[in-house]
């Protein structure tokens, strides 16, 4: 069966390449001639000249054939025979370095930045053309070129053109971008050679990555991570290579010694997504969850219920205030039915938790109810609620246990008058007065809910700003003004000394300034404690395995999310990094792909953060304060929603978009949005930063009109050109 599939895939590739390779070559030469006629002449002359017959497969260096006789750790031989193909490269550029394995490395060092970028295209086109002439078989290229390149010390650069050739043949649209690339290159060079070189490098990387069609963004982050794509091509031809650069693994099979390939402890956003992804990759997967429902904190008592209350409280606030009347909508008798509001929230949670159970069943993930404890490097014991237990033998273990509310020393939470974020989502009535300890993301969201519903909310914050860590200070100050206008009060640079509940049910809270020179006692009906969360890493059996936690209770992991025990992985809130559901989800997918033999990469600088108040506040990348601290030269582009047509139509003009870019390269370094739809808009910024886009790139993308996202485009325009259009 596998042999037949491999033969069909190979036949499909061979069918595509000859039919389009010559056309691709001709189109490229035509485009190249407009701006680089000399280079085009060299290319066409080399292509039309009589080619030297390639080395026969039995004569070519074959690193696979000797794998049984030598250790996997031995370096590849330096005297491998090199195909005349590399000799052709020197003809294109007019250089003749020595004919050995370092030929291309020497060639690249002699090229200008422009020539180096174009070389990528030339090599790829030549391989397509070479296959088209039928002077070398697909298998011959794979064995004689791809495999030596993988072992070559400079394979990071060399792999790309080889891989690109397979896709160029069927994606002629790729070639049209050569024109744009060359035009941008010339424009950049006119601005000065030093700046031009930097811009050309950025253009070359963006040009090549964007159109190859690999699909998975993480496999396009750098040259070296293309090796996982080589593995896919190698499997088509049945060639298997083992070595430090790449490991080609076949389809996973379950061994008799293990009952599972992966056991995931925890079913939150990171855990359940990782379990499903693992099952989709062919692993026998078990997910252990101690709670009665799946979904973890986020789905049950975090992200989802809080967003339901934020949305519904905003609608009530609009109807109860003057917003509707100013829009010509008048009605009497606005009434809050808190019980029904809570019921709608619970309905949304129930539907989504049930959805995870359905996805588990659909993807054949085994759900085991109980507390998961690691009792061996390849063993998890599930402690059931009835006192029983099950033991699962597994190849790999993933800890995705999330986090729990951080307690405040000396304050006992009863989830009635002194509540955590969990209790604040299920209050039976609207308190007349509420004090919240902490004005970070969770604090301002929950405080905003109860403020809109009629409570007098006062936030006590140790820091000197609202919004938590990472928020840009200019955005934070504007955000505080808007929340204060909505009715919330803030005591910044203030710490809570103690809190106690009186006999009449009133909670007394003693606070003092951070400097300690001012003390006062506040009273409230409900005290909300939201000073953050801490990793849930206790009672998991980590100590018995020798896994040491850091000083904040987190599990130290390497770049592949492995703990000090290679078979035990950890993701999400229980490791370092921001405690965000989408960050855990990304880590879960990437970790599982790594276990399956794929590439592992995540850029935490491109993970966005959102505060779901109204207006929403969102950011990704660096803040202005971070750039100053790191000494990075930067530019700022701003655009207020007051000048945005859609925001004006909606009478929702609070806030702005703020873009930070590198002063020399124009690359986007950070985006900060406060305004309508900021949580949706920030994803465009994250996408741009993930692919290294410049502010000019974003500004030149046509945005639909009228939309709030036009403000994002205008802010990018202000960053690169100095001024927006509509402000």
C-alpha positions in Angstrom: 0.0 0.0 0.0 2.7 2.5 1.0 4.8 1.6 -2.1 1.8 2.3 -4.4 1.1 5.6 -2.7 4.8 6.6 -3.1 4.8 5.7 -6.7 1.6 7.7 -7.4 3.1 10.8 -5.6 6.3 10.5 -7.5 4.4 10.2 -10.8 2.4 13.3 -10.0 5.5 15.3 -9.3 7.2 14.1 -12.5 4.0 15.0 -14.5 4.0 18.5 -13.2 7.7 19.4 -13.6 8.3 18.7 -17.3 5.1 20.4 -18.4 5.8 23.7 -16.8 9.5 23.9 -16.1 10.5 25.4 -19.5 7.7 27.9 -19.4 8.7 29.0 -15.9 12.3 29.4 -17.1 11.3 31.5 -20.0 9.0 33.8 -18.0 11.7 34.4 -15.4 14.3 35.3 -18.0 11.9 37.7 -19.7 11.3 39.5 -16.4 14.9 39.5 -15.4 16.0 41.1 -18.7 14.0 44.3 -18.1 16.3 45.4 -15.3 19.3 43.0 -15.4 20.0 42.2 -19.1 23.6 41.1 -18.4 22.5 38.7 -15.8 19.8 37.4 -18.1 22.3 36.9 -20.9 24.5 34.8 -18.7 21.5 32.7 -17.6 20.2 32.1 -21.1 23.6 31.3 -22.4 24.2 28.8 -19.7 20.8 27.2 -20.2 21.2 26.9 -24.0 24.8 25.5 -23.8 25.4 21.8 -23.9 25.2 20.6 -20.3 27.7 18.1 -18.9 26.0 14.8 -18.2 25.3 14.5 -14.5 27.2 11.9 -12.4 25.5 8.5 -12.5 23.8 7.6 -9.3 26.1 4.7 -8.6 29.1 7.1 -8.9 27.6 9.9 -6.9 28.3 10.2 -3.2 25.5 8.5 -1.4 25.5 9.3 2.4 22.7 6.7 2.9 24.6 3.7 1.6 27.3 3.9 4.2 25.0 4.6 7.1 25.2 1.0 8.4 29.0 1.1 8.4 29.5 4.3 10.3 28.1 6.0 13.4 25.3 8.5 13.1 27.6 11.0 14.9 30.4 10.8 12.3 30.7 14.0 10.1 30.0 13.6 6.4 33.1 13.1 4.2 34.6 16.2 2.7 35.6 14.6 -0.6 32.2 13.9 -1.9 31.8 14.2 -5.7 29.9 17.3 -6.7 27.5 17.4 -9.6 28.3 19.7 -12.5 25.1 21.4 -11.6 27.0 23.5 -9.1 29.5 24.3 -11.8 26.7 25.9 -13.8 26.0 28.3 -11.0 29.5 29.9 -11.5 28.7 30.5 -15.2 25.6 32.5 -14.3 27.5 34.9 -12.0 30.9 34.9 -13.8 32.9 33.3 -11.0 35.0 30.1 -10.9 35.8 29.0 -7.4 37.3 25.6 -6.7 35.1 22.6 -7.5 34.5 21.1 -4.1 31.7 21.0 -1.5 32.4 24.7 -0.4 31.8 26.0 -4.0 28.5 27.7 -3.3 29.7 29.1 0.0 32.6 30.8 -1.8 30.4 32.0 -4.5 27.9 33.6 -2.2 30.6 35.5 -0.4 31.6 37.2 -3.6 28.1 38.3 -4.6 26.4 41.6 -4.0 23.2 41.7 -2.0 21.1 42.0 -5.1 22.9 39.1 -6.9 22.6 37.0 -3.7 18.9 37.5 -3.6 18.5 36.6 -7.3 20.6 33.6 -6.9 17.9 31.9 -5.0 15.6 32.2 -8.0 18.3 31.1 -10.4 19.1 27.9 -8.6 15.4 27.0 -8.3 14.6 27.6 -11.9 17.7 25.7 -13.0 16.6 22.6 -11.1 13.2 22.7 -12.7 14.8 23.1 -16.1 17.2 20.3 -15.5 14.4 17.9 -14.7 12.6 19.1 -17.7 15.5 18.1 -20.0 15.3 14.6 -18.5 19.0 14.5 -18.0 18.5 13.5 -14.4 15.7 11.7 -12.7 13.8 13.0 -9.7 15.3 10.3 -7.6 18.7 11.2 -8.9 18.3 14.8 -7.7 17.1 13.7 -4.4 20.0 11.3 -3.7 22.7 13.3 -5.3 21.8 16.8 -4.4 19.3 17.0 -1.6 20.9 14.6 0.7 24.5 16.0 0.3 23.0 19.4 1.0 21.4 18.3 4.2 24.8 17.2 5.4 26.6 20.2 4.0 27.6 22.7 6.8 25.9 25.5 4.9 22.6 23.6 4.2 20.6 26.4 5.9 21.0 28.6 2.8 21.3 25.8 0.2 18.2 23.9 1.0 15.8 26.6 0.0 16.4 26.7 -3.8 16.2 22.9 -4.1 12.9 22.8 -2.3 11.6 25.9 -4.1 12.0 24.2 -7.5 9.3 21.7 -6.9 6.8 24.4 -6.2 7.9 26.9 -8.8 6.9 24.5 -11.5 3.3 24.5 -10.5 3.1 28.1 -9.2 3.9 30.4 -12.1 2.2 33.3 -10.1 5.4 33.2 -8.0 7.4 34.5 -11.0 5.2 37.6 -11.4 6.5 38.8 -8.0 10.0 38.9 -9.3 9.1 42.1 -11.1 7.8 43.7 -7.9 10.9 42.4 -6.0 13.3 43.8 -8.5 11.5 47.2 -8.6 11.6 47.5 -4.8 15.3 46.5 -4.9 16.1 49.3 -7.3 14.1 51.8 -5.3 15.9 50.7 -2.1 19.3 51.0 -3.7 18.6 54.6 -4.8 18.1 55.5 -1.1 21.7 54.5 -0.4 23.8 51.4 -0.6 23.9 50.7 3.2 20.2 51.1 3.7 19.5 49.4 0.4 21.4 46.3 1.4 19.3 45.9 4.6 16.1 46.5 2.7 17.0 44.1 -0.1 17.7 41.3 2.5 14.3 41.9 4.0 12.7 41.9 0.6 14.4 38.7 -0.5 13.3 36.8 2.6 9.8 38.1 2.4 9.6 37.4 -1.3 10.8 33.9 -1.1 8.9 32.8 2.0 5.5 34.3 1.0 4.9 32.2 -2.2 6.4 28.8 -1.7 3.1 27.4 -0.4 4.3 25.3 2.5 1.2 26.3 4.4 2.6 26.1 8.0 4.1 29.4 9.0 6.4 27.9 11.5 8.2 26.0 8.8 9.0 29.2 7.1 10.6 31.1 9.9 14.2 30.5 8.8 16.3 28.6 6.3 17.1 25.8 8.7 13.5 24.9 9.5 12.9 23.9 5.9 14.4 20.5 6.6 11.1 19.2 7.7 9.8 19.9 4.2 12.8 18.0 2.8 11.7 15.0 4.8 8.3 15.1 3.1 10.0 15.1 -0.4 12.4 12.3 0.7 9.5 10.2 1.8 7.9 10.5 -1.7 10.9 8.8 -3.2 11.4 6.4 -0.4 14.8 7.8 0.5 15.5 7.8 4.3 18.3 9.8 5.8 19.4 9.9 9.4 21.7 12.5 10.8 22.0 15.7 12.8 20.2 17.9 10.3 17.1 15.8 9.7 15.3 12.7 10.8 12.8 11.2 8.5 10.3 9.1 10.4 7.6 6.9 8.9 4.0 6.8 10.0 3.8 6.2 13.8 2.8 2.8 15.1 1.8 1.8 18.6 4.3 -0.5 20.3 3.1 -3.4 22.5 5.0 -2.0 25.5 3.0 1.2 25.6 -0.7 1.7 25.8 -0.4 5.2 24.4 1.9 7.4 22.4 1.0 10.5 24.4 -0.8 11.2 27.7 -1.9 14.8 28.2 -2.6 15.9 31.7 -5.1 18.7 31.6 -7.8 19.6 29.0 -7.5 23.4 28.9 -6.8 25.3 25.7 -3.3 23.9 25.5 -4.1 20.4 26.6 -7.2 19.6 24.6 -5.8 21.1 21.4 -2.5 19.2 21.9 -4.4 16.0 22.4 -6.5 16.5 19.2 -3.4 17.5 17.2 -1.5 14.4 18.4 -4.4 12.1 17.4 -4.5 13.8 13.9 -0.8 13.0 13.5 -1.4 9.4 14.1 -0.7 9.1 17.8 -2.7 7.1 20.3 -3.6 9.8 22.7 -5.1 10.0 26.2 -6.2 13.2 27.9 -6.6 13.2 31.7 -8.9 15.8 33.3 -9.6 16.0 37.0 -12.6 18.3 36.7 -16.1 17.2 35.8 -16.1 19.2 32.5 -13.4 19.6 29.8 -11.9 23.0 28.8 -10.0 24.0 31.9 -10.1 27.4 33.5 -10.5 29.3 30.3 -13.6 27.7 29.1 -15.3 27.1 32.5 -14.3 30.0 34.8 -12.1 32.3 32.7 -12.0 33.6 29.2 -15.4 32.4 27.9 -17.8 33.2 30.8 -16.1 36.6 31.4 -16.5 37.5 27.7 -20.1 36.6 27.8 -20.6 38.9 30.8 -18.5 41.7 29.2 -20.6 41.7 26.1 -24.0 41.6 27.8 -23.0 44.2 30.5 -21.9 46.5 27.7 -25.3 46.1 25.9 -27.1 46.9 29.2 -24.8 49.9 29.9 -25.6 51.3 26.4 -29.4 50.8 26.9 -29.4 52.1 30.4 -27.3 55.2 29.6 -27.7 57.8 26.9 -26.1 55.9 24.0 -29.3 54.6 22.5 -31.1 57.9 23.0 -28.4 59.7 21.1 -28.9 57.3 18.2 -32.6 58.0 18.1 -33.6 54.8 20.0 -35.9 55.6 22.9 -37.7 53.2 25.2 -38.6 53.0 28.9 -38.4 50.4 31.6 -34.8 49.1 31.2 -34.4 46.3 33.7 -31.5 44.0 34.6 -32.3 40.3 34.9 -29.0 39.1 36.4 -30.2 35.5 36.7 -31.0 35.3 33.0 -27.7 37.0 32.1 -25.8 34.3 34.1 -28.0 31.6 32.5 -26.9 32.8 29.0 -23.3 32.7 30.1 -23.6 29.2 31.5 -25.3 28.1 28.3 -22.4 29.2 26.2 -20.0 27.4 28.5 -22.0 24.2 28.4 -22.2 24.2 24.6 -18.4 24.7 24.2 -17.4 22.1 26.8 -19.7 19.6 25.1 -18.0 20.6 21.8 -14.6 19.4 23.1 -16.1 16.1 24.1 -17.4 15.7 20.6 -14.0 16.6 19.1 -12.3 14.0 21.3 -14.7 11.4 20.0 -14.3 12.5 16.4 -10.5 12.4 16.6 -10.3 9.2 18.7 -8.8 10.9 21.8 -9.4 8.8 25.0 -10.7 11.0 27.8 -9.9 9.7 31.3 -11.6 11.4 34.3 -9.4 11.8 37.4 -6.3 13.4 38.8 -3.2 12.6 36.7 0.0 11.9 38.5 3.3 11.0 36.8 4.5 7.8 38.5 7.3 7.0 36.1 9.1 8.4 33.1 6.7 6.6 30.9 3.8 6.1 33.2 0.8 8.1 34.4 -1.5 7.0 37.2 -5.1 8.4 37.1 -6.6 8.8 40.5 -10.4 8.6 40.2 -13.0 10.4 42.3 -14.3 7.0 43.7 -10.9 6.1 45.0 -9.9 3.8 42.2 -7.0 4.3 39.9 -5.8 3.4 36.4 -2.2 3.2 35.2 -1.3 4.1 31.6 2.0 3.2 30.0 3.0 5.8 27.5 5.9 6.9 25.3 5.4 10.6 26.1 3.8 12.7 28.7 2.6 16.3 28.4 1.8 18.5 31.4 -0.9 21.1 30.6 -2.3 21.6 34.0 -2.6 25.4 33.7 -2.7 27.7 36.6 -4.8 28.7 39.7 -5.7 31.9 41.5 -2.8 33.4 43.5 -4.0 33.8 47.1 -3.5 37.1 48.9 -1.6 36.6 52.2 -3.9 37.1 55.2 -7.1 37.3 53.2 -9.4 34.3 53.1 -11.6 33.9 50.0 -15.1 32.6 50.7 -16.4 33.3 47.1 -19.3 35.3 48.6 -18.2 38.6 50.0 -14.5 38.1 49.4 -14.2 36.5 45.9 -11.6 35.5 43.4 -12.1 35.9 39.6 -14.1 32.6 39.7 -16.6 33.9 42.3 -16.9 37.3 40.5 -18.4 35.5 37.5 -21.3 34.1 39.5 -22.4 36.8 42.0 -26.1 36.5 42.9 -26.7 40.3 42.9 -25.0 43.5 41.9 -23.0 44.8 44.9 -23.5 48.4 45.7 -19.8 48.9 46.3 -16.9 46.7 45.0 -13.2 47.0 45.7 -10.8 45.0 43.6 -7.2 44.3 44.5 -5.3 44.6 41.2 -5.9 46.6 38.0 -4.3 44.2 35.6 -6.1 42.5 32.7 -8.4 40.3 34.8 -9.1 43.1 37.3 -10.2 45.8 34.8 -12.3 43.3 32.8 -14.3 42.1 35.8 -14.4 45.5 37.4 -15.7 46.8 34.1 -18.5 44.2 34.1 -19.9 45.1 37.6 -19.3 48.9 37.0 -21.5 48.7 33.9 -24.2 46.8 35.9 -24.4 49.5 38.5 -21.7 48.9 41.1 -19.3 51.5 42.4 -16.0 50.0 41.6 -12.6 51.0 43.1 -9.5 49.3 41.9 -6.4 49.3 44.2 -3.2 48.8 42.2 0.3 48.4 43.5 1.8 49.6 40.2 1.5 53.1 38.8 -0.6 52.2 35.8 -3.6 50.1 34.8 -3.6 47.2 32.3 -0.8 45.0 33.7 2.6 44.2 32.3 3.4 44.8 28.6 0.9 47.6 27.9 2.3 50.8 26.4 2.2 53.6 28.9 0.6 56.1 26.5 -2.2 53.6 25.9 -2.5 52.8 29.6 -3.0 56.5 30.5 -5.7 57.0 27.9 -7.3 53.7 28.9 -7.5 54.8 32.5 -9.2 58.1 31.5 -11.8 56.2 29.6 -12.6 53.8 32.4 -12.8 56.6 34.9 -15.3 58.4 32.6 -17.3 55.1 32.6 -17.5 55.2 36.4 -14.5 53.2 37.7 -12.1 54.7 40.3 -8.5 53.9 40.7 -6.0 54.1 43.6 -2.6 53.6 42.0 0.7 53.1 43.7 -1.3 51.7 46.6 -1.0 48.4 48.5 -3.6 46.5 50.5 -2.5 45.9 54.1 -5.4 43.8 55.3 -9.1 43.0 54.8 -11.7 41.7 57.2 -15.4 41.0 57.2 -17.6 42.7 59.8 -20.6 41.2 61.5 -22.9 43.2 59.3 -21.3 41.7 56.1 -19.4 44.8 55.1 -15.7 44.2 54.2 -13.1 46.6 55.5 -10.0 47.0 53.5 -6.9 48.8 54.9 -4.7 50.3 52.2 -1.6 52.5 52.2 0.6 54.2 49.6 3.6 52.2 48.3 5.8 54.8 50.0 4.0 54.1 53.3 3.2 57.7 54.1 -0.6 57.5 53.8 -3.0 54.9 55.2 -6.8 54.7 54.9 -9.7 52.2 55.4 -12.1 51.5 52.6 -15.5 49.7 52.8 -17.2 47.6 50.3 -19.9 44.9 49.9 -17.7 42.6 47.8 -13.9 42.5 47.7 -12.5 41.0 44.5 -9.0 39.6 44.8 -7.3 39.4 41.4 -3.6 39.7 41.8 -2.7 37.2 39.2 -2.3 33.4 38.8 0.3 30.8 39.7 1.2 27.6 37.9 -0.6 24.5 39.0 2.4 22.1 39.3 1.8 20.5 42.8 0.9 16.9 43.4 2.0 15.8 39.9 4.8 13.6 41.0 7.5 15.8 39.5 9.7 15.6 42.6 9.9 11.9 42.3 11.1 12.2 38.7 13.8 14.7 39.7 12.1 17.6 37.9 12.9 20.8 39.8 10.6 23.8 39.6 11.9 27.4 39.3 11.3 30.0 42.0 7.8 30.8 40.7 6.7 27.2 40.6 7.1 26.8 36.8 8.5 23.8 35.0 11.8 24.6 33.2 11.7 23.4 29.6 14.0 23.6 26.5 13.1 24.9 23.1 11.2 21.7 22.3 9.2 22.0 25.6 11.0 19.1 27.1 11.6 19.0 30.9 14.8 17.6 32.4 13.2 14.2 31.8 13.1 13.8 27.9 9.8 11.9 27.8 8.0 14.6 29.9 6.9 17.8 28.1 5.1 20.9 29.5 3.2 23.8 28.0 0.9 26.7 28.8 0.6 28.4 32.2 2.9 25.9 34.0 5.9 27.1 32.1 7.5 30.5 31.6 5.8 33.2 29.5 2.5 35.1 29.6 -0.5 33.1 30.9 -2.6 33.3 27.8 -5.0 30.7 26.3 -3.8 31.2 22.8 -0.2 31.0 23.8 -0.9 27.6 25.4 -2.8 26.5 22.3 0.1 27.4 20.0 2.6 25.7 22.3 0.5 22.5 22.4 0.4 22.2 18.6 4.1 23.0 18.2 5.1 20.6 21.0 3.1 17.7 19.5 4.6 18.5 16.0 8.0 18.3 17.6 7.3 14.9 19.2 6.2 13.7 15.8 9.5 14.7 14.3 8.6 18.1 12.9 10.0 21.6 13.3 9.6 23.4 16.7 9.4 27.2 16.7 7.4 29.9 18.4 8.1 33.7 18.4 6.7 35.0 21.7 7.2 38.5 20.5 4.3 37.8 18.1 1.8 36.6 20.7 -0.9 39.2 21.1 -2.6 40.3 24.3 -6.1 41.7 24.6 -8.2 43.4 27.3 -11.8 42.8 26.4 -13.3 46.0 27.9 -15.0 48.7 25.9 -13.0 50.0 24.2 -10.8 47.0 23.7 -7.1 47.3 24.3 -4.7 45.1 22.4 -1.0 44.9 21.8 1.7 42.7 20.2 5.4 43.1 20.1 7.4 45.8 21.9 6.1 48.8 23.7 7.7 52.2 23.4 9.2 51.8 26.9 10.8 48.5 25.9 12.4 49.9 22.8 13.9 52.8 24.8 15.3 50.4 27.4 16.8 48.1 24.7 18.3 51.1 22.8 16.5 50.2 19.5 16.0 53.2 17.2 12.3 53.5 16.3 9.6 55.5 14.7 6.0 56.1 15.9 2.9 56.2 13.8 -0.5 57.1 15.3 -4.1 57.4 14.1 -7.1 58.3 16.3 -10.4 56.5 15.8 -12.0 60.0 16.0 -10.7 60.4 12.4 -12.0 57.0 11.2 -15.2 57.0 9.2 -16.6 53.8 10.4 -16.0 54.7 14.1 -17.6 58.0 13.5 -20.7 56.4 12.0 -20.9 54.1 15.0 -20.4 57.0 17.4 -17.6 54.9 18.9 -14.5 57.1 18.6 -12.5 56.6 21.8 -8.9 55.4 21.3 -6.3 55.2 18.7 -3.8 52.9 16.8 -0.1 53.2 17.7 2.5 51.6 15.5 6.2 51.2 16.4 8.7 50.5 13.6 12.5 50.2 13.3 13.9 53.6 12.3 16.2 52.2 9.7 14.5 49.1 8.2 10.8 50.1 8.7 10.1 46.7 10.1 7.1 46.6 12.4 8.3 46.2 16.0 5.0 46.7 18.0 1.4 47.5 17.6 -0.9 49.0 20.2 -4.6 49.5 19.7 -7.3 51.0 21.9 -10.6 51.2 20.3 -13.5 49.3 18.7 -12.6 45.9 17.5 -9.0 46.2 18.8 -8.9 42.5 19.7 -9.7 41.5 16.2 -7.5 44.1 14.5 -4.4 43.1 16.5 -4.3 39.8 14.6 -3.4 41.7 11.4 -0.4 43.2 13.3 0.6 39.8 14.6 0.5 38.4 11.1 2.6 41.2 9.8 5.2 40.8 12.5 5.3 37.0 12.1 6.4 37.4 8.5 8.7 40.4 9.1 6.6 42.9 7.2 7.4 46.6 7.1 5.0 49.4 7.9 5.1 50.2 4.2 4.0 46.7 3.3 0.9 47.1 5.5 0.1 50.6 4.3 0.2 49.4 0.7 -2.4 46.7 1.3 -5.9 47.8 0.3 -8.3 47.9 3.2 -12.1 47.8 2.8 -13.9 51.1 3.3 -15.5 52.0 5.6 -13.9 49.8 8.3 -12.2 50.5 11.6 -9.2 48.5 10.4 -8.4 51.5 8.1 -7.1 53.1 11.2 -4.5 50.4 11.4 -3.4 51.1 7.8 -3.3 54.8 8.4 -1.1 54.4 11.5 1.3 52.3 9.5 1.3 55.0 6.8 2.2 57.5 9.5 5.0 55.3 10.7 6.8 54.9 7.4 5.8 58.1 5.5 5.6 60.5 8.4 1.9 61.4 7.9 -1.4 59.5 7.4 -3.9 60.6 4.8 -7.0 61.3 6.9 -5.6 63.1 9.9 
